[in-house]
């Protein structure tokens, strides 16, 4: 069979379910209301009912038994609708907990599978025992951390503060420590290192998917506005500079979507023409770097084309602009991420 | 969803790679460098001998009936190798057009010679006063008894210096809207009224301006209807769209730039490029964009294979891949540092030469085959539905 880019019927159904749910539930009003904490618990509760939270976990632990590609489809819709729920982090952490379930009490894992308890991953290693700027750190009951000094992957379980560090992207960010938490070691040594790296790659892929969705929504917003807005007696979308300023994005969005989907397909075991095309250590950073660049560009362009309205808080364009910048930066600056990719592809600097 | 190419494509790609490995010799590169000609007869005939010039033709017409994915792989391999393939591309385009709408005369006299590799053909579309506005062609074909007499000029008539014929877009009717008065002819380039003048482009390649001074052809050399040239153009475009080109050049550039650093090459101040943060970062940006360009090309081929015309998909791929190539050529040239300005051939390593030439060749990518601005018009108007200029929305 040649390359086939069509989703299966089941995958199409997942994407449509997620699109319908988030379009209905993740309204601009709820997004704005949730801005300070970055989390809407009622939205999370409703999301649990759809089965989308547990979908990409194994059937033997009560999950839906599908893969990361399905999670990518859902994450794209969550990103499209700026959903104020920690879906990406929770899926990544839950999958990591499932892979180390031998170390966990069964009821604890079950609560995470269902979404009754929120789990997250500290995507950067701890420094002196502190996990800084943890995605969903303000609302997560469980935080998985990697300590580079001890070489251990550990689960901290405790009560989240419910208070987010004020941030540009309205995220439920917080610093976390093990204080007041039960501590369970999940892995050590090379296994811990590899498991952490793989989980961060999954975070990269799902975050890239969310950025693809955000980008698509931002482009739609921009296109719709320039069709509607008249100046000099014509829609500003008829001016060539405006048209051309939007024309680069459909291709970049389609490309980002395919790169992200292929990366997830590879994690799920897909085999393409060349192993490099599905190696997550290469493809995940590529997907995140590309989607981040795209999202920052398209959201800027959309804000800009909204003219003075683009910078008003009461207008929606700036919601996308702020999130596009914050989501990917939580992991690393683009320069560091590029060097991380270079280390994978070319070997580390200072090497043989 | 399946990102793996079919086994047929994988096998074909391997075969093409083997032929390129055999025929892209030092002698070929020296000849290409010296003449700038985008064609090599040994390579061309090797491709023809394997029936690949007929790759796109249905088996019922004597072709190989290969799908869009395989054709995309063929051109991807040619581009990735930096091979001089304009003769191949033109021959395949005409073989396809003549297969669709050619007469028996065309097939016997022209198509068979093209497919055997015995002869090749040039494309005469652009003129000094009409590039993007291709429908404004002014080269005039007037009735002359049963035949036609042609006067005018064409520009960017690549491989005319090696071709037997030119596929010529002419104006047969100046009294109707411009795209309704066009007619295509196949014109022999050895006609005494034809003059070919070399034009050298800044990347060391050669194309031509061709002049047509009372060139006479019989009506049997007309392709398609009188004044129906625009429809013939659409047939030509339908062949190209599933093979959204322009993405293989980035692979060529990346491969050589990466190999250059891995070989231990240093910059003008003796610093190893493999340790240069800027060089590594630029390689990675190029690599990422190459992956995306290839996926967009796969998408265009996938749409074409379903029987649809990938107009948007082809435009999006071409725009992205060629603009990314310009950025990569500039970025790698910058990252190479001061020695990038040297034109030492391979003296500093083939990778440096490739980067140096890529910078000079980059502007051709975003211009030829439909400028970025034309692609953006297509995407914004037909894709995003933004209003044409002057329309009240």
Interface residues (C-beta under 8 A of the other chain):
Chain A: X1 X2 X3 X4 X5 X6 X7 X8 X11 X69 X223 X226 X227 X228 X230 X233 X234 X235 X237 X238 X239 X240 X242 X243 X244 X246 X247 X248 X250 X251 X252 X254 X255 X256 X258 X259 X261 X262 X265 X270 X271 X272 X273 X277 X278 X283 X286 X289 X290 X335 X338 X339 X341 X342 X345 X346 X349 X350
Chain B: X1 X2 X3 X4 X5 X6 X9 X10 X13 X67 X69 X258 X261 X262 X274 X275 X277 X280 X281 X283 X284 X285 X287 X288 X289 X291 X292 X293 X295 X296 X298 X299 X301 X302 X305 X312 X313 X315 X316 X317 X319 X320 X323 X373 X375 X376 X377 X379 X380 X381 X383 X384 X385 X386 X387 X388 X389 X390 X391 X392 X393
